Amino acid sequence: MPSIVRTFTSRINTHPVLAARAELESRIERRLYVALRSGRKFTGDLAVSFYQQFGISAKTLDGIHRQLKAKLASISELMKLRTAEIEVRFAAKLAISTFVDDVSSKEGHHSRPCRKEAEKEAEIKILTVLF
């Protein structure tokens, strides 16, 4: 069912050269993303312009490009999983609502305690079907 994801970040005082390198690679990654999203292909002309503009090696740029592709693929897969999870939740809510309405209409009233019991019973039935 719903999963909670928590991310923790810690800032460690590092050597200024390392911090500058990390900032440079982050900036290159963002600019590369913009260039690729605008329709440019990761070919010689784009790569050469990045080498010259940022003063980095081909190996470094290729690594940044691979890292960016991996991040985008990961996001794409997560979106598929989240979409599937939302569809299951929606179907469960719809089933609970339908079941509760059926139970309430059979009893001839919509009392709060009875509705709560029906909701709990519907959730148990759905959970047993799902798992």
N, C-alpha and C positions, 0 to 999 in steps of 0.2 A: 504494500500500500504506500502511503506517502513516505518518502525518505527525506531525511534532513541531512544536508551537506553543509559542513562548516569548514571554512578555509582560514587558516591562521598564517599570518605573515610576521616575520621578525626582521628587523633592520639591525644588521650587525655593522659596526664601524669597520670598514675595510680600508685598504690602501687606496688613496685617491686615484691612482692609475687604474686600478681594477674598477672602481666606480665610474670613471670616465669611459672605460671600454664598454662596460655594461650599458651605459647611457647611449653611446654611439651605436652599438648593435641594436638597441631598442629603436632608435630613430631610423636606422636603415630598414629594419623590419617593417615599421609603419609606412615608410615611403615606398618600399617594395610592394606592400599590400595595395596601396593606392594606385601604383602604376599597373599592377596586374588587374585590379578591378576596373580600371579605365579601358581595358581591352588589349593592352600591350602584352606581348609574349616574352617569356624569359629566354631571350636569345642573345646573341653577341652584342648588338647595339645597346640594349638595355643594360646588360652586364658591364660593358665597357664604360658606359656613362656613370654607373655606380662606382666602379673601381676608381675612376678619375675624380669624381665628386667627393668621395669619402676617403680616398687613399687606403683602400683595403685590398687584400689579395683575393684571387679567384676562389681559393679554397674557403676563405671566410664567407664570401658572398654565397657560395653554393651551400654552405652549412646553414646560413640564415634562411635561404630559400627553402631548404628541406624542412627546417624547423617550422617555418610559416605554413607550408603545405600540411605538415602533421597536425598543427593546431587547427587548421580549417577542416581537415578530415575528422578530427576529434569532435569538433563542434557540430558537424553534420550528423555524426552518429548519435551524439547526445540528443539532438533535436528529434531524431527518429524515435529514440527511446522515450523521451518525454511526451511526444505525440501519442505513442501507444499507451502510455500510462494515463494520459488525460482521457483518451477514448474509453479505457476501462473504467475510470472513475465516473465518467459521464453515464456510461451504460449502467453502472451500479446505482447511481443516484436516480436514474430514470426508473429502474426496476423497483427500487425502494419506494419511490413516489407512487408508482402504479399499484404496488402491493398495499401500501398504506391506504390509498384511496379506495381500493377494493374492500379492505377490511372495514374501513370507516363507513362505507356506504351500506355494507351488509348489516352493520349494527344500527344504522339509522341515525347516527349522530356523530359529531366530530369532537368528542371530548378530548381534552389535552392528555390525560393519563393514558387513555386507550391508544391514542395516536403514538405516543412515545413507546408503548409496549410493541405496537405493530412495527414501528421503525426498527427497534432492536431485533425483533424476530426476523424482519426482512434482511437486515445486515448479516445476521448469523447464517441465513439460508444462502445469501450471495457469497459469503466467505467460504462456506463449505463447498460451493460449486467451483469457485476460483482456485481453491487450494485443496 
